[in-house]
């Protein structure tokens, strides 16, 4: 029988190798923010100082904190299995992010955490590990006396952790990856870039959608404002219908946007939303994992970037349960869509490419939005295309009581969906498309239809723009949108 031999990796050699895994300082800091968000933090404060050529950086949060055993485990390399089932809101994966992200930028890592009025603190120091040369993975404990004597750590604990019920400090020292020539200027310039990176990557946490918790992120006590690359607040941004794809019971949501032509916005707004490299470089898919941006501005080689498509940006939401399928890397900055998703992407590109180019071909004309509130959603699942009633539709949501999850209503809607006459519709549309869904002047006058809809949505939709978006999503108003808006101006908005 063969004998096994235990081979423990040399700590100094392994950690030195992991330092060059490919993190940049902005992706490394984003990884630490991921941990703070997973720890249910409300406020995350990033502090840094050049410190006369001995720069340090700290990420401080008011999350749930860690007990002594939990902190020791968090300092372990490979503290969790990448394939282990995690909470749906967990932004981690490999159990390496804290360590690899930190050592990519520094040689000394101290983590202090408070939980249930107890403070624990441990340190990894690469210089001490290298000097020991004994092959041991010796994690050093930092006791309370040492914390008080540590000038940087003590000044971070007093105004922050001591005031929190719980929380964590991650401190980087010996930041040897900062270049020596013009170092202080480069350091400050780099941190300015880091700020912009965080505003983009975590914009859906800084300015969350309804139903999600807002998280405050500060850099040297300055609160960051979200930067949404889709410019949804602009009246000339076109938001196309949401689409859903199901792969092995995992849901992927795809929401395309057409950004405004430069004739429709101010020079400042046009410049702000160009992004690093300009509009052409930033067109394409934006992949979000648990609302955290991991990839931006790529077509995944499905088509080439060009000037006519430069205003197209497509938001794609995937859950962390699809990490393996998407081949999410340790830095959470690379991913590869699986083949079924690529096929759907190609169909979506075909649909939106014309709309994106149309902004240039008809830049002087009003581009009509398809609307944010489609009643029917196209859903791709198990190589089938089905049409589902939109549970997020603001009017249907109220009348069918979706939010309460009523079983009777859900059964009724499922029955309606299952009864959708797909074969008959296809036959009619293929044979005589001109008579399908035709809205003529002989039908109910537009003003009467408008009155009926206004009575239904009263109290549900209140903002002018959302009311217009509602009518832009349904017929006969969608086909006669300009006339509809004029009627609304005369009938609805002037009477408010």
Secondary structure, 3 states (H helix, E strand, C coil): CCCCCCCCCCHHHHHHHHCCCCCCHHHHHHHHHHHHHHCCCCEEEEEEECCCCCCEEEEEECCCCCCHHHHHHHCCCCCCCCCCCCCCCCCCCCCCHHHHHHHCCCCEEEEEEEECCEEEEEEEEHHHHHHHCCCCCCCEECCHHHHHHCHHHHHHHHHCHHHCCCEEEEEEECCCCCCCCCHHHHHHHHHHHHHHHHHHHCHHHHCCCCCCCCCEEEECCEECCCCCCCCCCCCCCEECCCEEEEECCEEEEEEEEECCCHHHCCHHHHHHCCCCCCCCCCCEEEEEECCEEEEEEECCCCCCCCHHHCCEEEEEEECHHHHHHHCCCCCCCCCCCCHHHHHHHHHHHHHHHHHHHHHHHCCCCCCCCCCCCCCEEEEEECCEEEEEECCCCHHHHHHHCHHHCCHHHHHHHHHHHHCCCHHHHHHHHHHHHHHCCCCCCCCCCHHHHHHHHHHHHCCCCCCHHHHHHHHCCCCCCCCCHHHHHHHHHHHCHHHC
